[in-house]
Amino acid sequence: MVIGCLCLRLYVLGSSGTELVSSGSHYSSFTLNNIRGQILDCNGKKITESDYTNFIIAKPTLSSLDTLHELLDSRTYSSSLKQRMEKGSPVMVNIGKAKVETNDDILCLPIYKRYSTSQPAIHIIGYLDEQNHGVTGIEKAFDNILYSDKNISARVSVDAYGRTLGGAGIELLSPTVETGNVQLTIDIDIQTAVENVLDEYNVQQGCAVVVDAKTGAIRATASRPTYDPYRISDYLDSESSPLLNRALESFAVGSIFKVAVAACALENGLCDFQYTCTGSCNVKNVKFGCSGNTAHGKVNLQKALEVSCNTYFINLGQKLGSEKLVETASLLGFGQVHKLAEGIFSESGVLPTVDELSNPAALANFSFGQGSFTATPLQIAQMLCAVANGGKYCEPYLVESVTDRFSVENKQKKKYPIVAISEETSETLLKMLTSVVENGNASPARPERFSAAGKTATAQTGIYDRNGNEICNTWFGGCFPAKNPQYVAVIMKQGGSSGAYDCAPIFKKIADSINFSEKS
């Protein structure tokens, strides 16, 4: 009786398995790709899903085993992979960039990763959660049009025991899903060049931005340290804050702000102001010095920019007064938040009020970019755009167009240019900043193929390392080519020693790597 019941039980199990297979509802399935809308650069090139790995799905046949044996190393081949196939189960295998012809037993196809190993512009792009939703950056800002809960998959018909059925094919399932795309102002070629140069110069903490001088379009923005979007939890407690987008954060600025002070002087008729620098000066019993207490002697505005004379600008600031300086700085975009996309903001920084600068010592600090004043690299780029573009600048923007789920393209509205300074002032400043690169302390920024205009900075932060040494932010910001500026680039390094040595060579390398001949 027991044996009879056992035979009956086995018959029932066998019959139900056959029924499942014959009804076409029993499969071995493989998920290949989550479906999500594309993020593109200004020329329509992919920023996300630009890298791929070839996978093969193989049925358990002798020819498939031979193919895998040729492709894979012995360790991979001799693992559970071979055992599964010997039991009659289909498998999916990563074969890197190798290629295999698809046939009845093997399906070979590229699987696109959302992010490449060294994903460009990752701080702007952002990353996804396990449910394929955007958590930060552009991924989050446009999640409503990029998101899909569908995926591309493949399946093979198997019996109740997971063995491939004879004659069963490999079926590719690619559902039709409506998603949109986002086109950014980023130029992936410029972006890649900027990322490579930052890595070449081993910038541990810092950033770089490149902006179209005429339009305000952000062509590249890179922050260091970077992060792997697939391992976010590894960075949450990191002291170096890899998840922070430094291009949009505010920092102590230093001497690069002298460009704004010079603009204010030119606008208010103090272009002929001269001062004899003895290496230091006193303002209400507070001593201020030039770097290394260097005595620059008698200097005018152009010479003061070339040698970055602090005492000149301190005394110039006292003559101009706080109201005029704050007004010019505000017109140039300092102290203002900039919205680049939903949830993506460039900080306002700290622009001291006129009342806060009523103290002459506070005004002295502000006159060479120190004290409570802070700004973002993007704001510095905006200031330089005004110098490069006849006194007008367009607010930096990041999104070019959005194509929704119904294939309707919406071009982003561009804001009108803002007149910050007169055309005459901008032309004079451009010549002066060109001389800073050609004849001043910014000579390491001079490109090979053309001239450039710019300014260095080394800003005190009031923050000290474990050895008691003050940590400085070093900067270089400039535009190129000087005669007809097409681009503005700003580089900032935390923990640097000098803008001329830390950041100016990076500017030169970035400028030399950009081909703008068609636009010049």
C-alpha positions in Angstrom: 0.0 0.0 0.0 2.8 2.4 0.9 4.6 1.7 -2.4 1.4 2.2 -4.3 0.7 5.6 -2.6 4.3 6.7 -3.3 3.9 5.8 -7.0 0.7 7.7 -7.2 2.3 10.8 -5.6 5.2 10.7 -8.1 2.7 10.4 -11.0 0.8 13.5 -9.7 3.9 15.5 -9.4 5.1 14.5 -12.8 1.7 15.3 -14.4 1.5 18.8 -12.7 5.0 19.6 -13.9 4.2 18.6 -17.4 1.1 20.7 -17.3 3.0 23.8 -16.2 5.5 23.4 -19.0 3.0 22.7 -21.7 0.9 25.7 -20.6 4.0 27.9 -21.3 4.0 29.3 -17.7 7.2 27.7 -16.4 10.4 29.6 -17.2 13.9 30.3 -16.1 14.1 34.1 -16.3 17.0 36.6 -16.4 16.7 40.3 -15.8 19.0 42.3 -18.2 18.3 46.0 -17.9 16.1 48.3 -15.9 14.4 50.6 -18.3 14.9 54.3 -17.5 15.0 57.5 -19.6 18.2 58.9 -20.9 20.3 61.8 -19.6 22.1 63.4 -22.6 24.7 66.1 -23.2 24.2 69.3 -25.2 25.0 67.4 -28.4 22.7 64.5 -27.8 25.4 62.1 -26.6 24.6 59.7 -23.7 25.9 60.8 -20.3 24.2 57.8 -18.6 24.2 54.3 -20.0 27.3 55.0 -22.1 29.1 51.9 -20.9 28.1 48.3 -21.5 29.1 44.7 -20.7 28.3 41.8 -23.0 26.3 39.0 -21.4 25.4 35.6 -22.9 22.4 33.5 -22.0 23.3 29.9 -22.9 21.2 26.7 -23.1 22.9 23.6 -21.7 24.3 22.1 -24.9 27.7 20.8 -25.8 28.3 23.7 -28.2 27.4 26.2 -25.4 29.8 24.4 -23.0 32.6 24.6 -25.6 31.9 28.3 -26.2 32.0 29.1 -22.5 35.2 27.0 -22.0 36.9 29.2 -24.6 35.7 32.5 -23.2 36.0 32.0 -19.5 39.0 31.3 -17.2 39.1 27.8 -15.7 38.1 29.1 -12.2 34.9 30.7 -13.5 34.1 27.8 -15.8 34.6 25.1 -13.2 32.4 26.7 -10.6 28.6 26.4 -10.2 28.2 27.5 -13.9 29.3 24.2 -15.3 27.4 22.2 -12.7 24.2 24.1 -13.5 24.5 23.4 -17.2 25.3 19.7 -16.6 22.0 19.5 -14.6 20.2 20.9 -17.7 19.7 24.5 -16.5 20.3 27.6 -18.7 22.8 30.2 -17.4 23.6 33.9 -17.9 27.3 34.9 -17.9 29.2 38.2 -18.0 31.8 38.0 -20.8 33.0 41.6 -20.6 33.7 43.2 -24.0 34.1 39.9 -25.8 31.6 39.1 -28.5 29.9 35.9 -29.5 27.5 35.3 -32.4 23.9 34.6 -31.3 22.6 31.2 -32.4 19.9 28.7 -31.3 21.8 27.9 -28.1 23.2 31.3 -27.2 21.9 34.8 -27.0 24.6 37.5 -26.7 23.6 41.1 -26.1 25.1 44.2 -24.4 23.8 45.1 -21.0 24.1 48.9 -20.4 25.1 50.0 -16.9 23.3 53.1 -15.7 26.7 54.5 -14.6 30.1 53.8 -16.0 33.1 52.9 -13.8 34.2 56.6 -13.7 30.9 58.2 -14.3 31.3 61.8 -15.6 29.4 64.6 -13.8 28.2 62.1 -11.1 27.6 64.9 -8.6 25.2 66.6 -11.1 23.7 63.3 -12.4 23.0 61.8 -9.0 22.2 58.2 -8.2 19.2 55.8 -7.9 17.8 53.7 -5.1 17.0 50.0 -5.2 13.6 50.7 -6.7 15.1 52.6 -9.7 14.0 56.0 -8.3 16.3 59.0 -8.4 17.7 60.0 -5.0 19.8 63.1 -5.8 20.7 65.4 -8.8 19.1 65.2 -12.2 17.9 61.7 -11.5 15.7 63.0 -8.7 14.8 66.3 -10.3 13.3 64.6 -13.3 12.4 61.2 -11.8 8.8 61.6 -12.9 9.7 61.4 -16.6 12.8 59.2 -16.3 11.4 56.5 -14.0 10.0 53.1 -15.1 9.2 50.0 -13.1 9.8 47.8 -16.2 12.9 46.0 -17.3 14.3 44.1 -20.3 14.6 40.4 -19.6 15.1 37.0 -21.3 13.6 33.6 -20.5 13.9 30.0 -21.4 11.1 27.4 -21.1 12.0 24.7 -18.5 10.3 21.8 -16.9 9.3 21.6 -13.2 12.8 20.8 -12.2 14.4 23.7 -14.0 15.7 21.7 -16.9 15.6 23.3 -20.4 13.0 21.8 -22.6 14.1 20.3 -25.9 13.6 22.7 -28.7 12.9 25.7 -26.4 14.3 29.0 -27.6 15.7 31.9 -25.8 13.0 34.6 -25.7 13.9 38.3 -25.3 11.2 40.4 -23.6 11.5 44.1 -24.2 8.2 45.9 -23.1 7.2 49.2 -24.6 7.6 51.8 -21.9 7.0 55.5 -22.1 9.8 57.4 -20.5 11.3 60.8 -21.2 14.8 62.2 -21.7 16.7 65.1 -20.2 19.2 67.0 -22.3 21.8 69.0 -20.2 24.1 71.9 -21.2 27.0 69.7 -20.3 29.4 68.9 -23.2 30.6 65.4 -22.5 33.9 66.0 -24.3 34.7 69.1 -22.2 33.4 67.3 -19.1 35.7 64.3 -19.7 38.7 66.6 -20.2 38.0 68.5 -17.0 37.7 65.2 -15.0 40.9 63.8 -16.5 42.9 67.0 -15.7 41.7 67.1 -12.0 42.8 63.5 -11.7 46.1 64.1 -13.5 46.9 66.9 -11.0 45.7 64.7 -8.1 43.1 67.1 -6.7 41.9 65.4 -3.6 39.3 68.0 -2.5 38.2 70.7 -4.9 36.3 71.3 -8.1 36.2 72.8 -11.6 33.5 74.4 -13.7 33.5 75.5 -17.3 30.8 77.9 -18.5 29.9 79.3 -21.9 30.9 83.0 -21.6 28.1 84.1 -24.0 25.1 82.1 -22.8 25.8 81.0 -19.2 25.4 77.3 -20.2 27.4 75.0 -17.9 29.6 72.9 -20.1 31.4 71.0 -17.4 31.3 70.7 -13.6 33.4 68.2 -11.6 33.9 67.8 -7.9 36.5 65.9 -6.0 36.5 63.5 -4.3 34.1 61.6 -6.4 32.1 58.5 -5.5 30.8 55.2 -6.8 27.0 55.5 -7.2 26.6 51.8 -6.5 28.3 52.0 -3.1 26.7 55.1 -1.5 26.7 53.7 2.1 30.6 53.6 2.0 30.7 57.4 1.9 28.2 58.5 4.5 30.7 58.9 7.3 33.7 60.0 5.2 35.5 63.1 6.5 36.3 64.2 2.9 32.5 64.4 2.0 32.6 62.7 -1.4 28.9 63.2 -1.9 29.2 67.0 -1.6 29.1 68.9 -4.9 31.8 71.5 -4.2 31.0 73.5 -7.4 27.7 74.6 -5.8 29.0 75.1 -2.3 30.3 78.4 -0.9 33.9 78.8 0.2 36.3 81.5 1.4 37.3 83.3 -1.9 40.3 85.5 -1.4 42.0 87.6 -4.1 39.9 86.5 -7.0 37.3 88.9 -5.6 39.7 91.7 -6.4 38.2 91.5 -9.9 34.9 92.8 -8.5 36.6 95.5 -6.5 38.5 96.6 -9.6 35.2 96.7 -11.5 33.7 98.9 -8.8 36.6 101.2 -9.0 36.4 101.6 -12.8 32.6 102.1 -12.5 33.1 104.9 -10.0 36.0 106.8 -11.6 38.9 105.5 -9.4 40.8 103.9 -12.2 43.8 106.2 -11.6 44.1 105.4 -7.9 47.7 104.7 -6.9 49.2 103.4 -3.6 52.7 102.7 -2.3 52.8 99.2 -0.8 55.3 98.7 2.0 54.2 95.1 2.6 51.6 95.8 5.2 49.2 98.4 6.4 47.1 99.2 9.5 43.4 99.9 9.5 42.1 100.9 12.9 45.0 99.2 14.7 44.5 96.0 12.7 47.5 95.0 10.6 47.0 93.6 7.1 49.8 92.3 5.0 50.6 91.2 1.5 51.7 87.6 0.9 55.0 87.2 2.7 54.8 90.9 3.6 56.1 91.7 0.2 56.6 95.4 -0.5 55.3 96.1 -4.0 56.2 99.7 -4.0 54.1 102.2 -6.0 51.3 100.4 -7.8 48.3 101.3 -9.9 45.2 99.2 -10.5 46.7 97.0 -13.3 49.9 96.4 -11.4 48.0 95.7 -8.2 46.1 92.9 -10.0 49.2 91.5 -11.6 51.0 91.1 -8.2 47.8 90.7 -6.2 48.6 93.5 -3.8 46.4 93.3 -0.7 47.2 96.7 0.7 46.4 98.4 -2.5 42.9 96.9 -2.6 42.4 97.5 1.1 43.0 101.2 0.6 41.0 101.3 -2.6 38.1 99.7 -0.7 38.3 102.4 2.0 37.9 105.0 -0.7 35.1 103.3 -2.4 33.1 102.6 0.7 30.9 99.6 1.7 27.8 100.7 -0.2 29.4 100.8 -3.6 31.3 97.6 -3.1 28.2 95.7 -1.9 26.2 97.1 -4.8 28.7 96.0 -7.4 29.1 92.5 -5.8 25.3 92.1 -5.8 25.0 93.1 -9.5 27.7 90.5 -10.3 25.5 87.8 -8.7 27.1 87.3 -5.3 24.8 86.6 -2.3 22.1 85.0 -4.5 20.9 81.5 -4.7 20.7 80.0 -8.2 18.2 77.2 -9.0 19.6 74.9 -11.7 16.8 72.3 -11.6 14.2 71.1 -9.1 16.1 70.4 -5.9 19.5 71.5 -7.4 20.7 74.9 -6.1 23.9 76.8 -6.1 24.3 78.3 -2.6 24.0 82.0 -2.1 27.3 82.3 -0.1 27.7 85.2 2.3 27.7 88.7 1.0 28.2 91.0 4.0 25.7 93.8 4.5 26.6 97.5 4.4 26.0 97.7 8.2 28.3 94.7 8.8 31.0 96.5 6.8 30.7 99.7 8.8 33.7 98.6 10.7 36.8 99.7 8.6 38.6 96.5 9.4 35.7 94.4 8.2 35.6 96.5 5.0 39.4 96.0 4.6 39.0 92.2 4.8 36.1 92.3 2.3 38.2 94.4 -0.2 40.5 91.4 -0.9 37.9 88.7 -0.6 38.4 87.7 3.1 36.4 88.0 6.3 32.9 86.6 6.4 32.5 86.8 2.6 32.0 83.5 0.8 31.0 82.5 -2.7 30.6 79.4 -4.9 32.8 78.5 -7.8 29.7 79.0 -10.0 29.3 82.6 -8.8 33.0 83.3 -9.5 32.4 82.0 -13.1 29.4 84.3 -13.4 31.4 87.3 -12.4 34.1 86.4 -15.0 31.3 86.0 -17.6 30.4 89.6 -17.1 34.0 90.6 -17.7 34.2 88.4 -20.8 30.9 89.4 -22.3 30.8 93.2 -22.5 29.6 93.7 -18.9 26.6 91.4 -19.3 26.1 87.8 -18.0 23.5 85.2 -18.3 22.7 83.3 -15.1 24.4 79.8 -15.3 21.9 77.1 -16.4 22.2 73.4 -16.6 19.1 72.0 -18.5 18.8 72.5 -22.2 15.5 70.6 -22.9 13.2 68.0 -21.5 11.4 65.4 -23.6 8.4 64.1 -21.7 6.8 60.6 -21.8 4.8 61.6 -24.9 7.8 62.7 -26.9 7.0 66.3 -26.6 10.2 68.4 -26.3 10.2 71.4 -24.0 13.1 73.8 -24.5 14.1 75.4 -21.2 13.4 79.1 -21.1 16.6 81.2 -21.0 16.8 84.3 -18.8 17.7 87.6 -20.3 21.3 88.9 -19.8 21.9 91.0 -16.8 23.9 94.2 -17.2 26.3 94.2 -14.2 29.0 96.6 -15.4 29.5 98.9 -18.4 31.0 97.7 -21.6 33.9 100.0 -21.2 34.6 98.7 -17.7 34.5 95.1 -19.0 36.9 95.8 -21.8 39.4 97.6 -19.5 39.2 94.7 -17.0 39.6 92.1 -19.7 42.9 93.8 -20.8 44.1 94.0 -17.2 43.3 90.4 -16.5 45.0 89.4 -19.7 48.1 91.2 -18.4 47.8 89.2 -15.1 48.3 86.0 -17.1 50.9 87.4 -19.6 53.0 89.5 -17.2 51.7 88.8 -13.6 51.7 86.0 -11.1 49.2 83.9 -13.1 51.7 83.1 -15.9 51.3 79.3 -15.2 47.8 79.6 -16.6 48.9 80.8 -20.0 47.6 78.4 -22.7 49.7 77.2 -25.6 47.5 78.2 -28.5 46.0 81.5 -27.5 45.9 84.2 -24.8 43.8 84.1 -21.6 42.7 86.5 -18.9 42.3 85.5 -15.2 43.2 85.9 -11.6 44.6 83.7 -8.8 43.6 83.5 -5.2 44.8 81.9 -1.9 42.1 82.3 0.7 42.5 81.9 4.4 39.7 79.8 6.0 40.3 80.0 9.7 40.3 76.2 9.8 43.4 74.4 11.0 44.7 70.8 10.4 46.0 68.5 13.2 49.4 70.1 13.0 48.1 73.6 13.6 48.6 74.7 10.0 45.8 76.8 8.5 44.0 75.2 5.6 43.7 77.5 2.6 41.5 77.4 -0.5 43.4 78.2 -3.7 41.7 79.4 -6.8 42.1 80.3 -10.4 39.4 81.7 -12.6 39.7 83.0 -16.1 38.3 83.3 -19.6 39.7 82.3 -23.0 40.7 83.2 -25.7 41.3 86.7 -24.3 40.4 88.5 -27.5 37.0 87.0 -27.9 36.2 84.9 -24.8 34.2 81.8 -25.5 34.6 80.0 -22.2 35.1 80.8 -18.5 36.8 78.2 -16.3 37.1 78.3 -12.5 39.2 75.9 -10.4 39.2 75.6 -6.6 41.3 73.4 -4.4 40.9 72.9 -0.7 44.1 72.5 1.3 46.2 74.1 -1.4 49.3 76.3 -1.1 48.9 78.9 -3.9 46.4 79.5 -6.7 49.3 80.1 -9.1 50.8 76.7 -8.5 47.7 74.6 -7.6 45.0 75.8 -9.9 46.5 77.9 -12.7 48.2 74.9 -14.4 44.9 73.1 -14.3 43.2 76.0 -16.1 45.9 75.9 -18.8 45.5 72.2 -19.3 41.7 72.5 -19.5 41.9 75.5 -21.9 44.3 73.7 -24.2 42.1 70.6 -24.3 39.0 72.4 -25.6 38.5 72.9 -29.3 36.5 76.0 -29.8 37.7 77.0 -33.3 34.3 76.6 -34.9 32.8 79.1 -32.4 35.5 81.7 -32.3 
